[in-house]
């Protein structure tokens, strides 16, 4: 009697391939979950060095775990639901959950604007502290660099303050444009980028408006500080809100022209 050796690894691999081939929805959900897990690991790696408390670190990790679990369920619903409204709602909630989980990255981008501008204009080494889902603070001190001396302390303070919101809005604009560009070819990635950009525009417009009811002595508030340099919080809010509106109008015009050629 002859015996046949069977490689269990090959059988396991074939079984996995069979599951994915018979259930394409499972494959899509699994791939989506792995992508979000990779993004979560990258975001956590970037943010954790700037979080001072262990409770803050735990909050960030827990938020990503909850977000991935919720998004996996919502993605399954969006793929299996027959009703278009249910699918659209699930996709919208999933993109919102993704944007909320990555809001700490937006805070860090904002503080990075202050950090790199201060590093160029002041000799002391600046530092960033991230408070998860609340905000951040950039501390700096020292003497003016050669470039800072040319500008003077007043312009240096103005540029350092302006750099935070400016970099955050710039990154949000890039994400928003990329989301519009990918919306039809890669709907989920496009929706996620649009949600992230929209969240940043919303956060910074509210941040600007909050300067209207925050005590004027709170100069750590960027838009109160900018108001001392002549930039009114309401004007800043209008500019921030107008950016996604203009981008959407431009995108709609481009799509209209393309369809009517």
N, C-alpha and C positions, 0 to 999 in steps of 0.2 A: 504493500500500500504506500502510495506516495503522499507526501505532505506539502502543503503550499504555505510559504511564509507570507504573512500579511503585515504590512507596515502600518501600525496604529496611527502614526502621524498623518499619513496620507489619507486614511479613512476620516480622521478628524477634520482635515482640511476640506475634503470633499463634502462632508456633512455641512460644514459652514457655508461652502459655496452653494449647496443645495438649498439651504435655508434662505440665503440672500436672493438666489435666483427665483425661488418660489414666492418669496415675500419681499418684493422690491420696496414696499413701504418701510419694512424693518431695516433694510439697508440704508434708506435715506435718513431715517431717524437716527440710526447708529452713527452714520457719518456726520450728521449735523451735531450730535452730542459730542463727538470726538473733537470737532472743530471748536465748539464752545469751550470744551475742556482745555484745549491748547491755548485759546485766547485768555481764559481765566488764569492758567498757570503763568503766562507771560505777564499779565496785568498785576498779579499778586507779586511776582518777582520784582517788578518795577516799583510798586508802591510800598512794599513792606520796609525797605531801608529808611523810609521817611516817617514811619509811624512809631511814636515814642512808647506807647503803652501796649502791654500784651492784650488787654481787652480790645483795643483797636484792631490789632492783628486778627484776633478771633472773630471780630465783627465782619471784617473783609472776607475772610475765608468762608464763614457761615453764609454770607450774602451770595457768594458765588455758588456754593453748594445748592442753596435754595433756588437760585436763578436757573441753574442747569437742570435741576429736577423739574421745575415748573415749565421751562422751555421744552423739555423732552415731551411732556404731556401735551402741551399746546401744539407742538409740531406734529404729533401723532393725530391730534384732532383735526388740524388743518389739512392733513393728507387724506384722512378717512371720511371726513364729513361730506355729505352730498349737497348740503345747502351752502350756497355761495356766501351768504351773510355770516354763517358760522365760521367758514374757512377764513374769510377776511378778518373777522373779529379775533380769531385765534392768532393769526399772523400779526395783527396790530398789537395785541397784548404781549406776544412773544418779543417783538422788537422793542417795546417799551420796557419789558423786564431786562432785556439785554442792555439797553441804554442806562437804566438805573444801576445795574450791577457794575457797569464800567464808569460811573460818574466820578469815582475817585481818580481815574486817569485824567478826566477833564480838570479836576482840581489841581492835580500835579502839573499838568500842562500850564495852567494859569500861574502857579507859583514858579515854574521854570522860567517864565518870561521875566518875572522880577529878579530871579536868581542870576540869569546870564547877563542881564542889563547891569545889575549891581556889580557883577564880577568885572565888567569892562570899565566901569566908571569909578569904582571904589577899591582901594587896596586890600581891605579886610576880606576874609573868606566868608561869603554868605552861607546861611544854612536854611533848610526847609523842614518844616514840621507839618505833617498831614494829619488832620482829624477826620477819620472816615465818615463820609456822607454829611459832613458839616462844613468843612472848609479847610483852610491851611494858612500858614504864616511863614513869611520869609524874613529872616533877621539878617541885618548887615550893618557894618560899621567900619570905621577906619578913615583914612585920608583919601583925597581925590587922586585918581590916576592922572597921567598927563592929558588924556582926553577929557577927563572930568574937570580938570582945571580950566581947560578952554571953554567949557560950558558953564562952569560955576555951580554952586550948590543948588540954586533954585531950579535950573534946568535939569540938573542931575536927578533931583527928587521927582520932578515931573516925569522924566523919561522912565525912571524905574517904576513909578506907580502905573504909568500908561502901558508899560511892556506886558504886565500880567494879563489884563483883559484883552489886549491886542493879539497876543499869541494865541490865547484860548479861542477868540473869535476867528482868527485865521485858520486854525486847525479845524474848527467847526465848519467853516465855509468849505474847506477842502473835502471834508467828510460828506457834506451835503451835496456838493457837486458830483463827487464820486458815486454817491447813492443814486442820484438822478440818472447818471450815465449807466449804472448797472441794473436799474430797476426792471428793465424788460428782459435782459439776457440772464441776469442772476437775481430774481425777485427777492429772495430772502436776504442775501448779502446787501442788496440795495436798500431794502427796508431797514436793516440794522444800522447802516451808515446814516440814513436819513433820520432815524430815531435818535442816534447819538448826536448828530449835528443840531437837530431841533431841541434836544434837551439842553445843550450848551447855550443855544440862543435864548431859550426860556430862562435858564438859571441866571445868565448875565443881565438880561433885561430886568428881571426881578431884583437882582443885586443892585442895579443902577437905581431903580425906583425906591429901594429901601433907604437910600440916602436922603430921601425927602422927609422921613420920619425918624431917622437916626440922629442923635445929638451931634451938633456941629463940632464938638470937641473930639469926636471919635475919628481922629485922623488916620487910624489904622484901616478904616474903611476906604477902599480905593476911590470910590466915586465921590465921597466927601472931600478927599484930598484933591481929586481932579477938579472939584468945584472951586477950590481956592485958586486954581490956575485958570478959571474962566470957562470950564466945561460943565454945563448944567446937567444934572442927573437925568432930567426928562429928555433933553436933547440926545444924550447918550443912549437912552432907552429906545428912542424913536429910530436912531441909526441902526442899532442892533436888530430890532424887530424888522426893519425894512430889508435887511440883507436876504433872509430866506424868501421873502415875498418877491423881491426882484429876481432871485434865482429861479423861482418857480414860474414866474411870468416869462422869463427868457427861455426856459426849458419848453414851456407850452408853445411859444412862438416857433421854436426850432422844430418841434414835432409837427406843428401845423404846416409849416413850409415843406417839410419832408413828405407829408402825406398828400400834398396838393401839387407836387411837381408833375 
